[in-house]
């Protein structure tokens, strides 16, 4: 006798649970009902973790309304645990669309930056310019479309309508490229075929793994075909699927990001206040500054990335600029400038940016003042109690050094010290005259 079914070396393992839905892509807004079956008790997870006897107990069908990976085990009465069964269900709801939106795309440099629902384009960066995968699909490959604006700094804007925008669906190592009506997939082991089909097939030919190294993306479909990696053929100007050893050009993935539109007038300055974090790194011609107030000066410091709800002074040529929103956590940046996202009335005594009689600068309001939407102002403080005007010196502010302070009567030729006191016989030090700071050595 072996002493029963649990004798060491002869332990019977419970059968792994079976799912009523195969891994794959499902269209529709209604919930997908998934049944699990196996002997014993079934434990499952939907967060990607491995289930144990402490996980949720399966008792009724699961209603799946969004992309979900279900992992399940069965444990029988003797404590035997089955292998883990896994089912990944990609649900495409009718609300998904691949509208280009703001038409502003940033190069993805790490695969971890990708998430389900991202709008992306596939690009081949060339020695001069770049080509993107186009909406044109012949029998076996995709054509190219020239990018309207590509300057090689990792940002693409003003996307032409013939560039194919994809919605990225799925999860890490199981991505699908959805056109709005179909999916890209590898279709051959003997020929270079990149095709589009209405429904993702069941053998993973439309499921891709994405790896990104040095900005180059390896997009490899996980099905049974060996010519399965998207590359750009510069000789034929097409995108297709090749064996990884083929000497074709690498491709890159650019992800659409939300942006803010900021206008600078002929004055050359503006203030701005955003409810979302901003990244000015690749915005040509526009410089952002935060402000700090000390006992004798208002200092402006140049910044490239700022957290949400940060008042800014902006400097640039008269133009409308597109500034990307960032999801990055930004620490250590603050500003004395406060702001509002909707027009808001404020009491007298705040400083607002104007192009007035003393030039461009911050003028103290003498009456109640309505601050415009998405603009910033400098609140009243003890340090600025005697100040009436804060001028901006072009040369100094361009280097992010400091602002110019002046007091009441700045246009009468009088000289003031930094405390706002009129000086009749200045000696060595820093003084203000006609809204300009000067030094006596």
Secondary structure, DSSP 8 states (H G I E B T S, - for coil): ---STTSTT--------EESS-SEEEESSS-EEE-EE-SSEEEEESSS----TTSEE--S-EEE-S-EEEEEEEE-TT--B---EEEEEEEE-TT-----TT-EEEE--SGGG--TT-EEEEEEE-SSSEEEEEEEE-SS-EEEEE-SEE-SSSEEES--TTB--EEEEEETTEEEEE-SS-EEEE-BSSS--EEEESS--SSSTT-EEEEEETTEEEEEE-SS-SB-EEEEETTTTEEEEE-TTS--B-BEEEEE--EEEEEE-TTSEEEE--SS-EE-TT-TTEEEEEEEE-SS-EEEEEESEE-SS--EEEEESSEEEEEEE------S---SEEEESS-EEE-TT-EEEEEETTEEEEEE-SS-EEE-TTEEEE---GGGTTEEEEE--HHHHHTT---EEEETTTTTT-EEETTS-EESS--SEEEEETTEEEEE-
